[in-house]
Amino acid sequence: TGCYFKCVEGVTFGVQPVQLPPAKVHQRVPISVELQMPPTPGTYAGTFQLISSHGFFSEPVWVIVSVVAPPDTSGTVTAAPPNMPLPLNALPQNVFQELQANVVEDS
């Protein structure tokens, strides 16, 4: 029972379903999650949505991140890693929300 914000497709970014507190009609409820970036450079996508025992009841939230390799400090030049292809043309444009983060792994 209850309502949850959860990943429904793609990469979860380490996010477990978040249960929402009871709310009145048209009441705003803040939702906050921390995303854990994959360890390998590339482009990753996940779709999150609100769900209850009656099914989905919100527009999807698309999360797309680009993880980059740490800078090469050895003085040598290296090629950039290829990005993982995504079917971005399959996403509805009216609900498409893009979030890009350039993440550098801790050395």
N, C-alpha and C positions, 0 to 999 in steps of 0.2 A: 504494500500500500504506500501511498505518498507519491510525490513527484521527484524526478531525478534529472540532472543534467549529466549526460554521458556520451562517450564516443560511440557512434553508431556505424562508422565505416572508416577504414584506413588506419593510420598510425594513432595509437592512444596517447603518445607522449608521456606515458606513465600516469595518466590521469585516471583515477578510480571514479565510479559514479558518485556524484555529489547529491545528497538528499536535500531538498529545499524545505524550509519551514512552511507550515500552513500559512496561506495568504488569502486575502479577500479579492474579489473580482477587481481587476485593473490595478491592483496594488503592485508596486515595483519591489522586486526582491534582488538584491545584489548577489552575483555569483562570481567567485574568484577561484582560479585554479593555477597551479604552477606547472609549467611544461618542462619535461625532462627531454633534452635534445638527444637524438641518436648519436652514437660514438663515431660513425662514419660520415665523412663529408657527402653531401648530396641534397636533393630537394625532397621534402617529405610533406604529405598532406593527410589530414584527418578531418572527419565531419562529426560535429557535436550537435546534440539536439535535446530538447526537453521531452520527457516521456512520463506517462502515468500508467495506471492499470488499464486505462482506456485507449492507450496508444500515444503516438506522437502528437504534440499540440503546439509546436513552434516551427518557425522557419529554421533551416539548418544553419549552423555557424561553421564556416569553412576556415580551417587553420592550415596555412601553407608556410613552411619555414625552409630556409636555405642554410644548411650547416656548412661552414667553410673550414678548411684545414688551418692549423696554426701557421703563422708566418715562418718561413724558412730563414733562420738566423745564421746559417752556416756560410752564407755568401754565395751559394750556388743557386742557380735559377731552376725552378721546377715547374712543370706544366700544371695548370689547374685541373682538379679532378672533374670528370664528367658528371653532369647532373642526372639524376634518375628521371626518366620521362614520366610526365603526368598527363592524364586525359583532361586537361583544363577546359577544352572545348566542350566537354560533357557537363560542366557545371552550369546551372542556370545563372545567367548574368544578373538578374534582379535580386538574387539572394547571395551573390558572390561577395565574400569579404576576404581580403588578402592580408595576411600578416607575414612579413618577412623579417627574419632575425639573422644577422650575421654573428655566428657563435664561434668563438675560438676556444679550443680545448685547453684546459689548464696543463701546463708542462710540468 
